[in-house]
Amino acid sequence: MAAQGNRPGDYTSYVQARWPVLVLSLVANGVDVAEAETAVARVLARLRPGWSRLARDEDADVRVWADIRAEAGLPPDHGAVAPVLDDPDLIQSTADVTVSPQPLELIEDQTRQRRRTVLRGVAVAAVAVVIVGVYLAWATTRAPAPDVVVEANPAPVPWYAEGRLHLQDVSVELPRLDRFVVTGDDEVTYRDTAGRWFTVSGDGDVEAAPAPDAPESSGGVRVSHDQRYVVRLREGGASAYYPDGGAFAYDRTRRETLDSGVRADRRVLDATFAPDGTVTYVISNQYEDHSADTAVRLSETGTLSLRTCALVPLECHDVVRVSGSTGSLRLR
């Protein structure tokens, strides 16, 4: 029986929702609770790296249950989902079974170990392809296998610095990235310095992709997803339109100007809104000094930062700081 309802695309949400169901389903099939938990954890860790693609292209509940049955040594039950998922009698009969909390840390640790093993395997396979003389043709059509590190993004939006693209749960080494655009939920499409386009999923998987539709140019204007807030980046010299710093913020619901969260002497290089309405700025510590004379003098000490601000009420945090010049820390 196929799964009913939504098929969660977010891995963490899926684990939180399905962990007890999957364990109890094995228990209902005669598997010991401890063995059931071990089998479920191993399968979820094994499926973690390609989860975004699996959730998009397959019935996640069917695939997960098939792999878990195989892991636990049960015979195949093609096309079925975990029985406790949609059988009220089984749900009631397993109600007194105690299942441990979701072992997300254990699963993530197993995922990292598996990813290192897979990357070593890819390297060995590449050497073999070179030996048989096929590597050149393969490499021109195959997406690169980047270094992927599981780590939480301190900012609510993707960003790129020091050769790494930072997504929600992973950072991906992409030293040849030229520019990128957000094309999905925790998915980025980027162009490399050779003009080729690739898509990076939230798991760090990279595959060749067509060039995305070019977004309409917004100039220096950024608008929140719900259309409530507008931020305009200051371009050029000082202006009465920017009384509170390098960006002008406006609340369209209240019809009033807001404090943007950026000091008046700081230069905003870019900004973008997250779905939750917070705005993230790329700020240079270049500042304007009018104290000596009427001419504007610029001071640059070579650091950039990401600052995330909730505009109403105003609350800002500097979440990332890197050394470098304009362009070494980017939101696109």
Disulfide bonds with the S-S distance in Angstrom:
Cys309-Cys316 2.10
